[in-house]
């Protein structure tokens, strides 16, 4: 009973922290969480939304947006405007993210023992990066949370029976790859490792598990686009061969992800070596993710998120081992409670340092907050975006009002197009604001301005989707 209460308290605390941070500090970490997932989901659920170049070319799968769209349709009753379904999505994604807590405990217990398992479970519950990214509608984040139980079942889930556990492991790992194809090298290594050395007995179960998500994603592409696996093939072509993705890619040096791991893990990165001795497989798995991502020119902090929970687990095992090595004459370290307490203080301090250093991750708060606010304005008839890049906005997923969004690039066009909208997003120091607009709220250097009255009907080519088609964005 005590164990059940402890687990309930830990999961409830982890869930409350994830949801609470998302609600208390609404922000957009990267535009993809809007325009590659939530926005197409909104279009699928409600019939309108912003269409970026990836969706015009058909290089994204509808599976994850379809999942989000189902949540949207089922949860509008939770609140007015977008608040109801966005809360539901935050809750669902945060619940899925709790696999990291379970994984940390289960893996560390098998690889290192109960003290390390307790440390890993608590660290994965409260570590800043895991809390911050948990509710984000990003495919790499969801893929990581699906992948973690698959890794454990592939290595340790003996109670299920060999074939059943390998089937489930492959099913989960295959789903993670379909959500985030860049994980293929690392998860292929994992699945091959699971099959060794009993290849003939294990390969059929693994192949059967992998085939289900692969064929499901292929069938969805066939139904929603033109042919099976179109989104995978098109994504590779557009981003690696030639196309808009290659044109827009950001080049970083090969070692950049090593620095990102330091940023995501914080000072606890110094403990990874000790943890790797306890679980070489997990260390090699993380190394393959880092290496395979490093050869791709376009690099983002979020792409390396799948190594975070395994890294925290390794660090948890590492600090317990380190204390065992250095205890010397410190007799109190023979008590597991002291080991757990000291380990948790060190890891949570590392998380606190990381949280303080990453305060600028909230720099795009206006996009979510401003559009959420405008969605509750019954008089809203158009939104202009001037001097603020459109992809920093919350899109129709946050606005949830079928009114035109109009990007204005030049100051000379602002006064001319002002009759088309009665809400305007503009830099705080803008000098070209049309008459009648009054500043109502600011977030950093970006402000919302509003005017009373109605809006004229925009001409062809002025609203955001037409603008994106014209500019190729």
C-alpha positions as CSV (number, residue, x, y, z in Angstrom):
1,X,0.0,0.0,0.0
2,X,2.8,2.4,0.9
3,X,4.4,1.7,-2.5
4,X,1.2,2.5,-4.3
5,X,0.8,5.7,-2.4
6,X,4.4,6.7,-3.2
7,X,3.9,6.1,-6.9
8,X,0.6,7.9,-7.0
9,X,2.2,10.9,-5.3
10,X,5.2,10.9,-7.6
11,X,3.1,10.6,-10.8
12,X,0.6,13.2,-9.6
13,X,3.4,15.6,-8.7
14,X,5.2,15.1,-12.1
15,X,1.9,15.5,-14.0
16,X,0.9,18.6,-12.0
17,X,4.3,20.2,-12.6
18,X,4.1,19.6,-16.4
19,X,0.6,20.9,-16.7
20,X,1.2,23.8,-14.3
21,X,4.3,25.1,-16.1
22,X,2.5,24.9,-19.4
23,X,-0.5,26.9,-18.1
24,X,1.5,29.4,-16.0
25,X,4.0,30.1,-18.8
26,X,2.4,29.6,-22.2
27,X,4.9,29.9,-24.9
28,X,5.9,28.6,-28.3
29,X,9.4,27.0,-28.2
30,X,9.5,26.4,-32.0
31,X,7.0,27.1,-34.8
32,X,6.7,23.4,-35.7
33,X,4.7,22.7,-32.6
34,X,2.0,25.0,-34.2
35,X,2.3,24.7,-37.9
36,X,3.4,21.1,-38.3
37,X,1.1,19.5,-35.7
38,X,-1.6,21.7,-33.9
39,X,-2.4,23.7,-37.0
40,X,-3.1,20.8,-39.4
41,X,-5.0,19.1,-36.5
42,X,-7.2,22.2,-36.2
43,X,-7.8,22.2,-39.9
44,X,-8.7,18.6,-39.8
45,X,-11.0,19.1,-36.8
46,X,-12.6,22.4,-37.7
47,X,-12.1,23.0,-41.4
48,X,-9.7,25.9,-41.5
49,X,-6.0,26.6,-40.6
50,X,-2.7,27.8,-41.9
51,X,-1.1,25.6,-44.5
52,X,2.7,25.7,-44.6
53,X,4.9,24.5,-47.5
54,X,5.4,21.0,-46.0
55,X,1.6,20.4,-46.1
56,X,1.2,21.8,-49.6
57,X,3.9,19.4,-50.8
58,X,2.5,16.4,-48.8
59,X,5.7,15.6,-46.9
60,X,4.1,15.3,-43.4
61,X,2.1,12.4,-42.1
62,X,-1.5,13.0,-40.9
63,X,-1.3,10.3,-38.2
64,X,-0.1,12.6,-35.3
65,X,-2.3,15.6,-36.4
66,X,-5.2,13.2,-36.7
67,X,-4.6,12.0,-33.1
68,X,-4.5,15.7,-31.9
69,X,-7.6,16.5,-34.0
70,X,-9.6,13.7,-32.2
71,X,-8.6,15.3,-28.9
72,X,-9.7,18.7,-30.1
73,X,-13.1,17.6,-31.3
74,X,-13.7,15.6,-28.1
75,X,-12.7,18.4,-25.6
76,X,-14.1,21.7,-26.9
77,X,-16.5,21.6,-24.0
78,X,-13.7,22.1,-21.5
79,X,-13.5,25.8,-22.2
80,X,-14.3,28.6,-24.6
81,X,-12.3,29.4,-27.6
82,X,-9.2,27.3,-27.9
83,X,-8.7,27.0,-24.2
84,X,-10.6,23.7,-23.8
85,X,-8.9,21.6,-26.4
86,X,-5.5,23.1,-25.8
87,X,-5.8,22.2,-22.1
88,X,-6.9,18.6,-23.1
89,X,-3.9,18.3,-25.4
90,X,-1.6,19.5,-22.7
91,X,-3.0,17.0,-20.3
92,X,-2.8,14.1,-22.7
93,X,0.7,14.8,-23.9
94,X,1.8,15.3,-20.3
95,X,0.3,11.9,-19.3
96,X,2.2,10.3,-22.2
97,X,5.4,11.9,-21.0
98,X,5.2,10.1,-17.7
99,X,6.7,7.1,-19.4
100,X,10.0,8.8,-18.7
101,X,9.4,8.5,-15.0
102,X,8.5,4.9,-15.2
103,X,11.4,4.2,-17.5
104,X,13.9,5.9,-15.2
105,X,12.8,3.7,-12.3
106,X,12.5,0.5,-14.1
107,X,15.7,0.7,-16.1
108,X,17.8,1.9,-13.2
109,X,16.5,-0.8,-10.9
110,X,17.4,-3.6,-13.3
111,X,20.8,-2.1,-14.2
112,X,21.9,-0.6,-10.8
113,X,19.5,-1.3,-8.0
114,X,16.8,0.3,-5.9
115,X,18.6,3.4,-4.7
116,X,19.5,4.4,-8.3
117,X,16.0,3.6,-9.4
118,X,14.4,5.9,-6.8
119,X,16.9,8.7,-7.8
120,X,16.1,8.2,-11.5
121,X,12.3,8.2,-11.0
122,X,12.4,11.4,-9.0
123,X,14.9,13.1,-11.4
124,X,12.8,12.2,-14.4
125,X,9.8,13.6,-12.7
126,X,11.3,17.0,-12.0
127,X,14.2,17.6,-14.4
128,X,13.6,20.9,-16.2
129,X,13.9,19.7,-19.8
130,X,11.6,16.8,-19.3
131,X,9.0,19.1,-17.6
132,X,9.3,21.9,-20.2
133,X,9.0,19.7,-23.3
134,X,6.4,17.2,-22.0
135,X,3.3,19.1,-23.3
136,X,4.8,20.2,-26.5
137,X,3.1,18.9,-29.7
138,X,6.5,18.0,-31.3
139,X,7.0,14.7,-33.0
140,X,10.5,14.2,-31.6
141,X,9.0,14.6,-28.1
142,X,6.1,12.2,-28.5
143,X,8.4,9.7,-30.3
144,X,10.8,9.8,-27.3
145,X,8.0,9.0,-24.9
146,X,6.7,6.2,-27.0
147,X,10.2,4.8,-27.5
148,X,11.2,4.5,-23.8
149,X,8.9,1.6,-22.8
150,X,9.9,-0.1,-26.1
151,X,13.6,0.0,-25.1
152,X,12.8,-1.4,-21.6
153,X,10.7,-4.2,-23.0
154,X,13.3,-5.1,-25.5
155,X,15.9,-5.5,-22.7
156,X,14.1,-6.5,-19.5
157,X,10.4,-7.3,-19.8
158,X,10.9,-11.0,-19.0
159,X,7.5,-11.5,-17.3
160,X,5.6,-11.1,-20.6
161,X,7.4,-13.9,-22.3
162,X,10.0,-13.4,-25.0
163,X,7.9,-13.2,-28.1
164,X,5.3,-11.0,-26.6
165,X,7.7,-8.5,-25.1
166,X,9.8,-8.3,-28.3
167,X,6.6,-7.8,-30.3
168,X,5.5,-5.0,-28.1
169,X,9.1,-3.5,-28.0
170,X,9.2,-3.5,-31.8
171,X,5.7,-2.1,-32.0
172,X,6.6,0.9,-29.8
173,X,10.0,1.5,-31.4
174,X,8.5,1.2,-34.9
175,X,5.9,3.8,-33.9
176,X,8.6,6.1,-32.6
177,X,10.6,5.8,-35.9
178,X,7.4,6.5,-38.0
179,X,6.8,9.6,-35.9
180,X,10.5,10.7,-36.1
181,X,12.3,9.0,-39.0
182,X,15.7,10.5,-37.8
183,X,15.6,7.9,-34.9
184,X,15.9,5.1,-37.4
185,X,19.7,4.4,-36.9
186,X,19.5,4.3,-33.1
187,X,16.3,2.2,-33.0
188,X,17.5,-0.2,-35.7
189,X,20.6,-0.8,-33.5
190,X,18.3,-1.4,-30.5
191,X,16.1,-3.9,-32.3
192,X,19.1,-5.8,-33.7
193,X,20.5,-5.9,-30.2
194,X,17.3,-7.3,-28.9
195,X,17.4,-10.1,-31.4
196,X,21.0,-11.2,-30.6
197,X,21.9,-14.0,-30.2
198,X,18.7,-15.9,-30.8
199,X,18.0,-14.6,-34.2
200,X,15.7,-17.2,-35.6
201,X,13.4,-17.1,-32.6
202,X,13.4,-13.4,-32.1
203,X,13.4,-11.8,-35.5
204,X,9.9,-12.9,-36.5
205,X,8.4,-11.2,-33.4
206,X,10.4,-8.0,-33.9
207,X,9.5,-7.9,-37.6
208,X,5.8,-8.4,-36.8
209,X,5.8,-5.6,-34.3
210,X,7.6,-3.1,-36.5
211,X,5.4,-3.9,-39.5
212,X,2.2,-2.7,-37.9
213,X,3.1,1.0,-37.5
214,X,5.0,1.0,-40.7
215,X,2.1,-0.2,-42.7
216,X,-0.4,1.9,-40.8
217,X,1.6,5.1,-41.6
218,X,1.9,3.9,-45.2
219,X,-1.8,3.3,-45.5
220,X,-2.6,6.8,-44.0
221,X,-0.3,8.4,-46.6
222,X,-2.0,6.4,-49.3
223,X,-5.4,7.6,-48.2
224,X,-4.6,11.2,-47.4
225,X,-1.9,11.9,-50.1
226,X,-1.2,10.0,-53.3
227,X,0.8,6.8,-52.5
228,X,2.1,4.8,-49.5
229,X,4.8,6.4,-47.4
230,X,4.7,9.6,-49.5
231,X,5.4,11.8,-46.4
232,X,8.6,9.8,-45.7
233,X,10.0,9.9,-49.2
234,X,8.9,13.5,-49.8
235,X,10.4,14.6,-46.5
236,X,13.8,13.0,-47.3
237,X,13.8,14.6,-50.8
238,X,12.8,18.1,-49.6
239,X,15.2,18.2,-46.7
240,X,18.2,16.1,-47.8
241,X,18.3,16.2,-51.7
242,X,16.7,19.4,-52.9
243,X,13.7,21.5,-51.9
244,X,12.5,24.2,-49.5
245,X,13.7,22.2,-46.4
246,X,17.3,22.1,-47.7
247,X,17.1,25.8,-48.6
248,X,15.8,26.8,-45.1
249,X,18.1,24.5,-43.1
250,X,20.4,25.9,-40.5
251,X,24.0,24.6,-40.6
252,X,25.8,24.0,-37.3
253,X,29.2,22.3,-36.7
254,X,29.3,18.6,-36.3
255,X,30.0,18.8,-32.5
256,X,27.0,21.1,-31.8
257,X,24.8,18.4,-30.4
258,X,27.5,17.6,-27.8
259,X,27.0,21.1,-26.6
260,X,23.3,20.6,-26.7
261,X,23.5,17.6,-24.4
262,X,25.4,19.8,-21.9
263,X,22.6,22.4,-22.2
264,X,19.8,19.8,-21.7
265,X,21.4,17.7,-19.0
266,X,23.2,20.6,-17.2
267,X,26.0,19.9,-14.6
268,X,24.7,16.3,-14.3
269,X,26.4,15.6,-17.7
270,X,29.6,14.9,-15.6
271,X,27.9,11.8,-14.2
272,X,27.2,10.1,-17.6
273,X,30.5,8.2,-17.7
274,X,29.8,6.5,-14.4
275,X,26.3,5.6,-15.5
276,X,27.5,4.3,-18.9
277,X,29.5,1.6,-17.0
278,X,26.2,0.3,-15.5
279,X,24.3,0.4,-18.8
280,X,26.6,0.3,-21.9
281,X,23.6,-0.4,-24.2
282,X,21.9,2.8,-23.1
283,X,25.1,4.9,-23.5
284,X,25.7,3.5,-27.0
285,X,22.0,4.1,-27.9
286,X,22.3,7.8,-26.9
287,X,25.7,8.1,-28.7
288,X,24.1,6.8,-32.0
289,X,21.3,9.3,-31.7
290,X,23.8,12.1,-31.3
291,X,26.2,10.9,-34.0
292,X,23.4,10.2,-36.6
293,X,21.9,13.7,-36.0
294,X,25.3,15.3,-36.1
295,X,25.9,14.5,-39.8
296,X,22.7,16.4,-40.8
297,X,23.4,20.1,-41.3
298,X,20.0,21.3,-39.9
299,X,20.3,21.1,-36.2
300,X,17.8,22.1,-33.5
301,X,18.0,21.7,-29.7
302,X,14.6,19.9,-29.7
303,X,15.9,17.2,-32.2
304,X,18.1,15.7,-29.5
305,X,15.3,15.5,-26.9
306,X,15.1,11.7,-27.2
307,X,18.4,11.3,-25.4
308,X,17.3,13.3,-22.3
309,X,15.4,10.7,-20.3
310,X,18.1,8.0,-21.0
311,X,20.8,10.5,-20.1
312,X,19.1,11.5,-16.8
313,X,18.7,7.8,-16.0
314,X,22.4,7.2,-16.7
315,X,23.3,10.2,-14.5
316,X,21.2,8.8,-11.7
317,X,23.0,5.5,-11.8
318,X,26.3,7.3,-12.2
319,X,26.0,9.4,-9.0
320,X,24.9,6.4,-6.9
321,X,28.0,4.6,-8.2
322,X,30.2,7.6,-7.6
323,X,29.1,7.9,-4.0
324,X,29.8,4.2,-3.5
325,X,33.4,4.8,-4.8
326,X,34.2,7.8,-2.7
327,X,32.5,7.0,0.6
328,X,35.8,5.9,2.2
329,X,35.4,6.5,5.9
330,X,32.1,8.2,5.5
331,X,30.1,5.6,7.2
332,X,26.7,7.4,6.7
333,X,27.0,6.6,3.0
334,X,26.5,3.0,3.9
335,X,22.9,4.0,4.5
336,X,20.9,3.9,1.2
337,X,18.7,6.8,2.4
338,X,21.6,9.1,2.6
339,X,22.8,8.0,-0.9
340,X,19.4,8.7,-2.3
341,X,19.1,12.1,-0.5
342,X,22.5,13.4,-1.6
343,X,22.0,12.1,-5.2
344,X,18.6,13.9,-5.5
345,X,20.0,17.1,-4.1
346,X,22.8,17.1,-6.7
347,X,20.5,16.3,-9.6
348,X,17.7,18.7,-8.6
349,X,20.4,21.4,-8.2
350,X,21.6,20.6,-11.7
351,X,18.0,21.0,-12.9
352,X,17.7,24.3,-11.2
353,X,20.8,25.6,-12.8
354,X,19.5,24.5,-16.2
355,X,16.1,26.1,-15.6
356,X,17.8,29.4,-14.8
357,X,20.1,29.3,-17.8
358,X,17.2,28.5,-20.2
359,X,14.9,31.4,-19.2
360,X,15.1,32.7,-22.8
361,X,13.2,29.7,-24.0
362,X,10.1,31.8,-23.3
363,X,11.0,34.5,-25.8
364,X,8.0,33.7,-28.1
365,X,5.2,34.0,-25.5
366,X,3.2,36.5,-27.5
367,X,2.2,34.1,-30.2
368,X,0.2,31.9,-27.8
369,X,-1.0,34.5,-25.3
370,X,-2.1,37.2,-27.9
371,X,-4.0,34.7,-30.1
372,X,-5.6,33.0,-27.1
373,X,-6.8,36.5,-26.0
374,X,-8.1,37.5,-29.4
375,X,-10.0,34.3,-29.8
376,X,-12.3,35.4,-26.9
377,X,-13.0,38.8,-28.5
378,X,-16.5,38.6,-30.1
379,X,-15.8,41.7,-32.2
380,X,-12.6,40.4,-33.8
381,X,-12.8,40.5,-37.6
382,X,-9.2,40.4,-38.8
383,X,-5.6,40.1,-37.4
384,X,-2.7,42.0,-38.9
385,X,0.9,40.9,-38.2
386,X,3.5,43.7,-38.8
387,X,7.2,43.5,-38.2
388,X,6.7,40.2,-36.3
389,X,7.3,37.0,-38.2
390,X,4.1,35.2,-38.8
391,X,5.5,31.9,-37.7
392,X,5.8,33.2,-34.2
393,X,2.0,33.4,-33.9
394,X,-0.2,30.8,-32.4
395,X,-2.1,30.3,-35.7
396,X,-5.7,29.3,-35.8
397,X,-5.0,26.5,-33.3
398,X,-4.8,29.3,-30.7
399,X,-7.0,31.9,-32.4
400,X,-9.9,29.5,-33.1
401,X,-11.8,32.1,-35.0
402,X,-12.3,31.9,-38.8
403,X,-11.2,35.5,-39.5
404,X,-8.4,36.6,-41.9
405,X,-4.8,36.7,-40.6
406,X,-2.9,39.2,-42.7
407,X,0.9,39.6,-42.7
408,X,2.1,43.1,-43.5
409,X,5.8,43.3,-44.5
410,X,6.3,47.0,-45.4
411,X,5.5,50.1,-43.4
412,X,4.0,51.7,-46.6
413,X,1.3,48.9,-46.7
414,X,0.3,49.2,-43.0
415,X,-1.9,52.3,-43.3
416,X,-3.4,51.0,-46.6
417,X,-4.3,47.6,-45.1
418,X,-5.4,48.8,-41.7
419,X,-9.1,48.7,-42.6
420,X,-8.8,44.9,-43.1
421,X,-8.1,44.1,-39.5
422,X,-9.1,45.4,-36.0
423,X,-6.3,43.7,-34.1
424,X,-2.6,44.3,-34.9
425,X,0.6,42.5,-33.7
426,X,3.6,44.9,-34.0
427,X,6.9,45.6,-32.4
428,X,6.7,47.8,-29.3
429,X,8.8,50.6,-30.9
430,X,6.9,50.8,-34.2
431,X,6.3,54.4,-35.4
432,X,4.0,53.6,-38.3
433,X,0.9,52.4,-36.3
434,X,-2.3,53.6,-38.1
435,X,-4.6,56.0,-36.4
436,X,-7.3,54.4,-34.1
437,X,-5.2,51.5,-32.8
438,X,-4.4,51.5,-29.1
439,X,-1.8,49.3,-27.4
440,X,-3.5,46.8,-25.1
441,X,-0.8,44.4,-24.0
442,X,2.9,43.8,-24.7
443,X,5.2,40.7,-24.3
444,X,8.8,41.7,-24.4
445,X,9.3,43.7,-27.6
446,X,6.0,42.7,-29.2
447,X,2.6,44.3,-28.6
448,X,-1.1,43.8,-29.3
449,X,-2.9,46.9,-30.6
450,X,-6.7,47.0,-31.2
451,X,-9.3,49.4,-32.6
452,X,-13.0,49.5,-32.4
453,X,-15.2,48.8,-35.5
454,X,-15.5,46.4,-38.3
455,X,-13.2,45.2,-41.1
456,X,-13.2,45.4,-44.8
457,X,-13.0,42.2,-46.8
458,X,-9.4,41.5,-47.9
459,X,-8.7,41.0,-51.6
460,X,-7.4,37.8,-53.2
461,X,-3.8,37.1,-52.1
462,X,-3.8,39.1,-48.9
463,X,-4.6,36.6,-46.2
464,X,-1.9,34.4,-44.7
465,X,-2.4,31.2,-46.8
466,X,-2.2,33.1,-50.0
467,X,0.9,34.9,-48.8
468,X,2.5,31.6,-48.0
469,X,1.8,30.2,-51.4
470,X,3.1,33.3,-53.0
471,X,6.4,33.4,-51.0
472,X,6.9,29.6,-51.0
473,X,6.8,29.4,-47.1
